[in-house]
């Protein structure tokens, strides 16, 4: 998009939009655990907490009895979710 300023000079503008709504759902737990251990040297007690929170997760759609596995992803809205996603 071209536009002119009040002094008559021409300028161009550009915008880049990135949709990260589904990005939290794509985090692989095993890769994140490996990275936390090898690159960031996170203590084993935290890795155990992480495993308890994120391993063998399931979800259920209301009004059905089916339980579905939730193998990837980080809980959105938790205190650690943004940090873990960034790592």
Residue, then its C-alpha position, 0 to 999 in steps of 0.5 A: x500500500x502506498x501513501x503520502x505524508x503531509x509533506x508530500x513524501x511517498x512511503x510504502x507500508x506492509x503488514x504480516x499477520x500470523x494466526x497462532x490460535x492452533x499453535x498451542x495444540x501442536x506442541x509435542x510433549x516428548x520433544x518439549x521434555x527432551x528440549x527442557x532436559x538437554x538444552x535448558x537443563x531443567x531439574x528432574x522434579x519439574x520434568x516429573x510434574x510436567x509428565x504428570x500434567x501432560x501425559x495420557x491426557x484425554x478429552x470428552x465432548x459433552x453429551x457423549x460417552x466417548x473419551x479421546x486421547x489428547x497426545x499433543x498440545x499445552x493447556x491454554x490459559x495456564x501460567x506456564x503455557x506461554x513459556x512452554x510454547x516459546x521453548 
